[in-house]
């Protein structure tokens, strides 16, 4: 889907008029209009990709921290620490710690 279809909502009549006007333009003018459209499409794709990467990194960090916390809790339990002590040290409710240890 192109720039106009995504960002510029035109009625069918308006779209036909736009196409007629672009076709009526001289070649150089038409090329400039098309270059502008392509430029906006590329900018939109770049921004979308950057936003997607940012969200993916944030999600990865959160998942990594969660996995690290699970591993820490399991290691503490293996060392003989009580659920109560673990919960206090990692600042989680005891039932959450128990739930992680049961999995």
SVG drawing of the C-alpha trace seen along z (x, -y; Angstrom):
<svg xmlns="http://www.w3.org/2000/svg" viewBox="-16 -21 40 48">
<polyline fill="none" stroke="black" stroke-width="0.4" points="0.0,0.0 1.4,-3.4 1.7,-6.7 -1.5,-8.2 -3.5,-5.1 -2.2,-5.0 -1.9,-8.7 -4.1,-10.7 -7.6,-9.6 -9.2,-10.6 -12.6,-9.8 -12.8,-7.9 -13.6,-11.1 -10.7,-13.0 -8.3,-10.1 -9.3,-10.2 -8.8,-13.9 -5.4,-13.6 -4.4,-11.0 -5.7,-13.2 -3.7,-16.1 -0.5,-14.1 -0.9,-12.7 -1.4,-16.2 1.8,-17.5 4.9,-17.9 7.4,-15.1 9.8,-16.9 7.0,-18.2 5.5,-14.7 8.9,-13.2 9.2,-15.8 5.8,-14.8 6.6,-11.1 10.0,-11.7 8.2,-13.5 5.8,-10.7 8.6,-8.1 10.5,-10.2 7.6,-10.3 7.1,-6.5 10.7,-5.9 10.6,-8.2 7.5,-6.5 9.0,-3.0 12.2,-4.2 10.2,-5.6 8.1,-2.5 11.2,-0.3 12.9,-2.4 9.8,-2.3 9.5,1.5 13.2,2.0 12.8,-0.2 9.8,1.7 11.5,5.0 14.6,3.9 12.5,2.8 10.5,6.0 13.8,8.0 15.2,6.1 12.1,6.7 12.1,10.4 15.8,10.7 15.3,9.0 12.4,11.3 14.5,14.4 17.3,13.1 15.0,12.6 13.7,16.2 17.2,17.6 18.3,15.5 15.3,16.8 16.0,20.4 19.6,20.0 18.8,18.5 16.4,21.4 19.1,23.9 21.4,22.3 18.9,23.0 17.3,19.6 13.7,19.5 10.8,18.2 10.3,15.5 13.9,14.3 14.0,14.5 10.7,12.5 12.1,9.8 15.4,9.6 13.9,9.4 10.9,7.3 8.2,9.7 5.2,11.2 6.0,14.6 3.3,16.2 5.0,14.9 8.3,16.4 6.6,19.8 4.9,19.7 8.3,19.2 9.9,22.0 7.0,24.4 7.4,23.9"/>
</svg>
